[in-house]
Amino acid sequence: MTPRQHFFDCLQRSPPALFEAALWIAVEHDKEVDPATVMAHFRDLQQRVSYGLPMLPVSELAQPLLRRMNDLGFAQDDFSPLRPQAALLDKVLERRRGQPLALALIALELARGLEIPLAGVNFPGHFLLRVPGADHLLDPCGGRRLYPNDCRELLHRQYGPNMKLSAEHLVTAEPAQMLQRLSRNLRQLYLSHDDYIAALIDAERVLELGDGTTADYLARASLYQRLDCPNAERFDLERALLLTEDPIQRIRLTERLGHLPPNTIVH
């Protein structure tokens, strides 16, 4: 099977193999990555984390788990400009630096192996974690507790004071949603480093995971434009035109489509 086929195979398991699926994303960008070897090393990490946890009920171990990770050097990558290795799981495990989502995926896999209840939360701009039933969220970058006011402040720091905290910001993330977000992160990171072919790999995966947005189709269309693929660009612009409800955006998309060469068919 191809890495992409392995990726979807992981998602189709019951329960989905989230961590392994994220490793197959890394394989798509580096054929030298061996998920089996990474997972073997990961078990060693799990033992080190386990030895440092306090003797508490598993329902109270999520925050100590995140703090233990921090003690072992796992932290948010603050390098600027941020590089793709901040979202590639094998590199994050190696460097112990990554985006919040990448750190959360590692924490979720550690928690799964140690039978600690923990779930992902698709919070805008900064992925978070939750213990089911708890009255707070957890920051994967160190384990800080976040109550509603903290979440509101975090949202304002990311998007400005006019952004309102809503219930949909606090919904538990499904495995496919986390992997789609990871793919979007990688798409943007590769694009910011002008690696259009690598970004296209992730842009395609975003849409294969379903529920692609107008922004997702526009992102891939822009990559096709940079790669001089007008037919593929046209397809994505047309999809974006069907999805958008913004009248100004519809006008701009129609104008952009009008500037593309006629669709060509090769026989």
Secondary structure, DSSP 8 states (H G I E B T S, - for coil): --HHHHHHHHHHSSS--HHHHHHHHHHHH-TT--HHHHHHHHHHHHHHHHHTS-S--GGG-HHHHHHHHHHTT-EE---SS--GGGT-HHHHHHHSEE-HHHHHHHHHHHHHHTT---EEE--TTS-EEE-TT-SSEE-TTT--EE-HHHHHHHHHHHH-TT----GGGG-B--HHHHHHHHHHHHHHHHHHTT-HHHHHHHHHHHHHTS---HHHHHHHHHHHHHTT-HHHHHHHHHHHHHH---HHHHHHHHHHHHTS-------
